[in-house]
Amino acid sequence: MRRKTELPKLSFDTPIVGNSKRVVTMISIAYEVPKSDLSPHGRIMVAKRSTTRKTYCFQWPELEEVEVYAIGFLTFQWAYLEHIVYLQTKTFSRDRVPPDALSLSFKTRLRIWHDLAKRHYKRSPTQLSRIASLHNRITTVEKRRHQITHGIWHTEIPNVDRLILSSFRPPFAFVEHLDVERVLRLGEEIGAICLSLHFPRGPDSMRPVQSYMSRGFVRMMTGQP
C-alpha cells in the first residue's frame, strides 16, 4: 500500500550534518518518528521513537541518484537471472529438482544447472557450446556482482566522481575502484545473459507481447498521482 504522504525529494549527495532539514523530514515521515527524536552524527542518523523506546540507526550513503539507480538496475537483472536458472533447472530435471538446486549458495545452484543442461543437450554440440559459454559468462560477472551488492561504498577525495567499493570481511576483503558507467555495463551484461538463457534461439524467437501496460499508463488511466 502506497503512503499518502509525499516524501520530500532528496539528493543522495546531501550530507547529514548539522540540521539537514530535508533528511530529518524524510526519515521522520518514513519511520513515523518525531523530528525531536532524530539526531544526526555525520553520515549516521539516530532515531529514537519515544513511544516504544526503540532506536533506529541509518547509514546514509554518499551516492548520487544515478549511482543508486545503477546498483538497483544491476540487482534487478541478477534477481531475474537467478530465477531463470532455477526455472531451467526445474525443466531439465523434469520437476524432480535436486536438493542442491535449492541451496543458499548460488555457486552450488549454478553447478546443478550446468550439469543438468549438459545432460539435456548431450546430443547437440551447438547447444553444449552455448551452455559452456553462458556458464563462463555467469561465473565471470558473479564475483563483481557479489562485491557490488555486499560491499561498502565510498567516494575518492578529491576525485569525488570516482567510487571506491570495499569490504573488510574475511575471507572476502577487497578494494575496487568503480564508476557508474562500469556498474551499468555490468548490469547490461547480466541482462544480456538473461536474454540468452531465456531465448536460446536469439531475440528472433521472442513471441510478440500480446498486452502490456506500464505503471505510468495505469496511473494515468486510473487518475492516480
TIDRENKOL-74020 format. One record per residue (C-alpha): residue number from 1; residue in three letters; x, y, z. Coordinates in steps of 0.1 Angstrom, whole numbers, plus 5000, padded with zeros to 4 digits. Example, Ala and Ser with C-alpha at 12.3 -4.5 7.8 and 13.67 -1.06 7.14 Angstrom:
<sites>
+-----+------+------+------+------+
: seq : type :    u :    v :    w :
+-----+------+------+------+------+
:   1 :  ALA : 5123 : 4955 : 5078 :
:   2 :  SER : 5137 : 4989 : 5071 :
+-----+------+------+------+------+
</sites>
This chain:
<sites>
+-----+------+------+------+------+
: seq : type :    u :    v :    w :
+-----+------+------+------+------+
:   1 :  MET : 5000 : 5000 : 5000 :
:   2 :  ARG : 5015 : 5033 : 4990 :
:   3 :  ARG : 5019 : 5061 : 5016 :
:   4 :  LYS : 4996 : 5090 : 5010 :
:   5 :  THR : 5022 : 5114 : 5025 :
:   6 :  GLU : 5047 : 5125 : 4998 :
:   7 :  LEU : 5083 : 5122 : 5009 :
:   8 :  PRO : 5104 : 5153 : 5001 :
:   9 :  LYS : 5128 : 5148 : 4972 :
:  10 :  LEU : 5163 : 5142 : 4985 :
:  11 :  SER : 5195 : 5141 : 4966 :
:  12 :  PHE : 5218 : 5112 : 4977 :
:  13 :  ASP : 5248 : 5135 : 4980 :
:  14 :  THR : 5230 : 5156 : 5007 :
:  15 :  PRO : 5253 : 5152 : 5037 :
:  16 :  ILE : 5237 : 5145 : 5071 :
:  17 :  VAL : 5254 : 5172 : 5091 :
:  18 :  GLY : 5240 : 5199 : 5115 :
:  19 :  ASN : 5203 : 5203 : 5109 :
:  20 :  SER : 5198 : 5189 : 5074 :
:  21 :  LYS : 5160 : 5196 : 5074 :
:  22 :  ARG : 5152 : 5176 : 5043 :
:  23 :  VAL : 5169 : 5144 : 5056 :
:  24 :  VAL : 5153 : 5148 : 5090 :
:  25 :  THR : 5118 : 5154 : 5075 :
:  26 :  MET : 5121 : 5124 : 5052 :
:  27 :  ILE : 5132 : 5100 : 5079 :
:  28 :  SER : 5106 : 5114 : 5103 :
:  29 :  ILE : 5078 : 5108 : 5078 :
:  30 :  ALA : 5090 : 5074 : 5066 :
:  31 :  TYR : 5096 : 5059 : 5101 :
:  32 :  GLU : 5069 : 5079 : 5119 :
:  33 :  VAL : 5095 : 5093 : 5143 :
:  34 :  PRO : 5091 : 5128 : 5158 :
:  35 :  LYS : 5117 : 5152 : 5145 :
:  36 :  SER : 5127 : 5159 : 5181 :
:  37 :  ASP : 5138 : 5123 : 5184 :
:  38 :  LEU : 5162 : 5125 : 5154 :
:  39 :  SER : 5199 : 5133 : 5159 :
:  40 :  PRO : 5224 : 5134 : 5130 :
:  41 :  HIS : 5260 : 5122 : 5135 :
:  42 :  GLY : 5279 : 5127 : 5103 :
:  43 :  ARG : 5266 : 5101 : 5078 :
:  44 :  ILE : 5247 : 5083 : 5106 :
:  45 :  MET : 5212 : 5093 : 5117 :
:  46 :  VAL : 5200 : 5080 : 5150 :
:  47 :  ALA : 5162 : 5079 : 5156 :
:  48 :  LYS : 5147 : 5072 : 5190 :
:  49 :  ARG : 5110 : 5065 : 5190 :
:  50 :  SER : 5099 : 5078 : 5224 :
:  51 :  THR : 5065 : 5059 : 5223 :
:  52 :  THR : 5082 : 5024 : 5220 :
:  53 :  ARG : 5117 : 5033 : 5232 :
:  54 :  LYS : 5131 : 5017 : 5201 :
:  55 :  THR : 5162 : 5031 : 5185 :
:  56 :  TYR : 5169 : 5031 : 5147 :
:  57 :  CYS : 5202 : 5039 : 5130 :
:  58 :  PHE : 5206 : 5048 : 5093 :
:  59 :  GLN : 5238 : 5048 : 5074 :
:  60 :  TRP : 5232 : 5074 : 5046 :
:  61 :  PRO : 5253 : 5066 : 5015 :
:  62 :  GLU : 5271 : 5094 : 4998 :
:  63 :  LEU : 5258 : 5083 : 4964 :
:  64 :  GLU : 5241 : 5103 : 4937 :
:  65 :  GLU : 5207 : 5092 : 4923 :
:  66 :  VAL : 5222 : 5078 : 4891 :
:  67 :  GLU : 5246 : 5057 : 4911 :
:  68 :  VAL : 5218 : 5043 : 4933 :
:  69 :  TYR : 5199 : 5036 : 4901 :
:  70 :  ALA : 5228 : 5017 : 4886 :
:  71 :  ILE : 5232 : 4995 : 4917 :
:  72 :  GLY : 5194 : 4988 : 4917 :
:  73 :  PHE : 5194 : 4981 : 4880 :
:  74 :  LEU : 5222 : 4955 : 4884 :
:  75 :  THR : 5205 : 4939 : 4914 :
:  76 :  PHE : 5172 : 4936 : 4894 :
:  77 :  GLN : 5189 : 4919 : 4865 :
:  78 :  TRP : 5207 : 4895 : 4888 :
:  79 :  ALA : 5175 : 4885 : 4906 :
:  80 :  TYR : 5159 : 4878 : 4872 :
:  81 :  LEU : 5190 : 4856 : 4862 :
:  82 :  GLU : 5187 : 4836 : 4894 :
:  83 :  HIS : 5150 : 4829 : 4887 :
:  84 :  ILE : 5157 : 4818 : 4851 :
:  85 :  VAL : 5185 : 4794 : 4863 :
:  86 :  TYR : 5160 : 4779 : 4888 :
:  87 :  LEU : 5132 : 4775 : 4861 :
:  88 :  GLN : 5156 : 4759 : 4837 :
:  89 :  THR : 5169 : 4736 : 4864 :
:  90 :  LYS : 5133 : 4725 : 4871 :
:  91 :  THR : 5127 : 4719 : 4834 :
:  92 :  PHE : 5159 : 4700 : 4828 :
:  93 :  SER : 5152 : 4678 : 4859 :
:  94 :  ARG : 5116 : 4672 : 4848 :
:  95 :  ASP : 5103 : 4688 : 4880 :
:  96 :  ARG : 5125 : 4665 : 4901 :
:  97 :  VAL : 5146 : 4693 : 4914 :
:  98 :  PRO : 5178 : 4681 : 4932 :
:  99 :  PRO : 5181 : 4694 : 4968 :
: 100 :  ASP : 5213 : 4713 : 4960 :
: 101 :  ALA : 5193 : 4733 : 4934 :
: 102 :  LEU : 5176 : 4750 : 4964 :
: 103 :  SER : 5209 : 4758 : 4982 :
: 104 :  LEU : 5215 : 4793 : 4995 :
: 105 :  SER : 5248 : 4792 : 4976 :
: 106 :  PHE : 5244 : 4804 : 4941 :
: 107 :  LYS : 5276 : 4787 : 4931 :
: 108 :  THR : 5260 : 4754 : 4941 :
: 109 :  ARG : 5228 : 4761 : 4922 :
: 110 :  LEU : 5247 : 4772 : 4891 :
: 111 :  ARG : 5267 : 4739 : 4892 :
: 112 :  ILE : 5235 : 4719 : 4893 :
: 113 :  TRP : 5220 : 4739 : 4864 :
: 114 :  HIS : 5252 : 4734 : 4844 :
: 115 :  ASP : 5253 : 4696 : 4850 :
: 116 :  LEU : 5216 : 4692 : 4841 :
: 117 :  ALA : 5220 : 4714 : 4810 :
: 118 :  LYS : 5249 : 4694 : 4797 :
: 119 :  ARG : 5230 : 4662 : 4802 :
: 120 :  HIS : 5199 : 4677 : 4785 :
: 121 :  TYR : 5219 : 4689 : 4754 :
: 122 :  LYS : 5244 : 4660 : 4753 :
: 123 :  ARG : 5235 : 4652 : 4716 :
: 124 :  SER : 5238 : 4688 : 4704 :
: 125 :  PRO : 5273 : 4701 : 4702 :
: 126 :  THR : 5260 : 4736 : 4693 :
: 127 :  GLN : 5239 : 4738 : 4724 :
: 128 :  LEU : 5267 : 4724 : 4746 :
: 129 :  SER : 5290 : 4751 : 4733 :
: 130 :  ARG : 5263 : 4777 : 4741 :
: 131 :  ILE : 5258 : 4764 : 4776 :
: 132 :  ALA : 5296 : 4764 : 4782 :
: 133 :  SER : 5298 : 4800 : 4771 :
: 134 :  LEU : 5268 : 4810 : 4793 :
: 135 :  HIS : 5283 : 4793 : 4823 :
: 136 :  ASN : 5316 : 4811 : 4818 :
: 137 :  ARG : 5298 : 4845 : 4814 :
: 138 :  ILE : 5278 : 4840 : 4846 :
: 139 :  THR : 5308 : 4830 : 4867 :
: 140 :  THR : 5327 : 4860 : 4853 :
: 141 :  VAL : 5301 : 4885 : 4864 :
: 142 :  GLU : 5291 : 4868 : 4896 :
: 143 :  LYS : 5321 : 4878 : 4916 :
: 144 :  ARG : 5318 : 4915 : 4907 :
: 145 :  ARG : 5280 : 4914 : 4912 :
: 146 :  HIS : 5286 : 4900 : 4947 :
: 147 :  GLN : 5311 : 4927 : 4955 :
: 148 :  ILE : 5287 : 4955 : 4943 :
: 149 :  THR : 5258 : 4940 : 4963 :
: 150 :  HIS : 5276 : 4934 : 4995 :
: 151 :  GLY : 5304 : 4959 : 4995 :
: 152 :  ILE : 5306 : 4994 : 5012 :
: 153 :  TRP : 5306 : 5025 : 4990 :
: 154 :  HIS : 5329 : 5054 : 4995 :
: 155 :  THR : 5340 : 5084 : 4973 :
: 156 :  GLU : 5376 : 5092 : 4965 :
: 157 :  ILE : 5389 : 5126 : 4976 :
: 158 :  PRO : 5393 : 5149 : 4957 :
: 159 :  ASN : 5380 : 5130 : 4926 :
: 160 :  VAL : 5345 : 5126 : 4940 :
: 161 :  ASP : 5332 : 5111 : 4908 :
: 162 :  ARG : 5353 : 5080 : 4914 :
: 163 :  LEU : 5337 : 5054 : 4936 :
: 164 :  ILE : 5356 : 5031 : 4960 :
: 165 :  LEU : 5340 : 4998 : 4968 :
: 166 :  SER : 5354 : 4977 : 4996 :
: 167 :  SER : 5348 : 4951 : 5022 :
: 168 :  PHE : 5369 : 4941 : 5053 :
: 169 :  ARG : 5350 : 4908 : 5059 :
: 170 :  PRO : 5374 : 4879 : 5058 :
: 171 :  PRO : 5379 : 4860 : 5036 :
: 172 :  PHE : 5362 : 4884 : 5011 :
: 173 :  ALA : 5381 : 4915 : 5018 :
: 174 :  PHE : 5387 : 4937 : 4987 :
: 175 :  VAL : 5391 : 4972 : 4975 :
: 176 :  GLU : 5379 : 4982 : 4940 :
: 177 :  HIS : 5377 : 5015 : 4921 :
: 178 :  LEU : 5345 : 5018 : 4901 :
: 179 :  ASP : 5324 : 5044 : 4883 :
: 180 :  VAL : 5287 : 5044 : 4874 :
: 181 :  GLU : 5294 : 5035 : 4838 :
: 182 :  ARG : 5311 : 5003 : 4848 :
: 183 :  VAL : 5282 : 4993 : 4871 :
: 184 :  LEU : 5257 : 5000 : 4844 :
: 185 :  ARG : 5277 : 4980 : 4818 :
: 186 :  LEU : 5278 : 4950 : 4842 :
: 187 :  GLY : 5240 : 4953 : 4847 :
: 188 :  GLU : 5236 : 4953 : 4809 :
: 189 :  GLU : 5259 : 4922 : 4806 :
: 190 :  ILE : 5237 : 4904 : 4832 :
: 191 :  GLY : 5206 : 4914 : 4812 :
: 192 :  ALA : 5222 : 4901 : 4780 :
: 193 :  ILE : 5229 : 4868 : 4797 :
: 194 :  CYS : 5193 : 4866 : 4809 :
: 195 :  LEU : 5181 : 4871 : 4773 :
: 196 :  SER : 5204 : 4843 : 4761 :
: 197 :  LEU : 5192 : 4820 : 4788 :
: 198 :  HIS : 5155 : 4828 : 4782 :
: 199 :  PHE : 5157 : 4828 : 4744 :
: 200 :  PRO : 5183 : 4802 : 4733 :
: 201 :  ARG : 5175 : 4808 : 4696 :
: 202 :  GLY : 5181 : 4845 : 4699 :
: 203 :  PRO : 5158 : 4876 : 4700 :
: 204 :  ASP : 5140 : 4865 : 4668 :
: 205 :  SER : 5124 : 4836 : 4687 :
: 206 :  MET : 5107 : 4861 : 4711 :
: 207 :  ARG : 5069 : 4860 : 4709 :
: 208 :  PRO : 5052 : 4893 : 4703 :
: 209 :  VAL : 5038 : 4908 : 4735 :
: 210 :  GLN : 5000 : 4904 : 4735 :
: 211 :  SER : 4993 : 4930 : 4761 :
: 212 :  TYR : 5013 : 4953 : 4783 :
: 213 :  MET : 5005 : 4983 : 4805 :
: 214 :  SER : 5032 : 5003 : 4822 :
: 215 :  ARG : 5028 : 5017 : 4857 :
: 216 :  GLY : 5027 : 5052 : 4843 :
: 217 :  PHE : 4999 : 5043 : 4819 :
: 218 :  VAL : 4979 : 5026 : 4846 :
: 219 :  ARG : 4983 : 5056 : 4869 :
: 220 :  MET : 4972 : 5080 : 4841 :
: 221 :  MET : 4942 : 5059 : 4832 :
: 222 :  THR : 4931 : 5054 : 4869 :
: 223 :  GLY : 4938 : 5090 : 4879 :
: 224 :  GLN : 4965 : 5081 : 4904 :
: 225 :  PRO : 4993 : 5106 : 4911 :
+-----+------+------+------+------+
</sites>
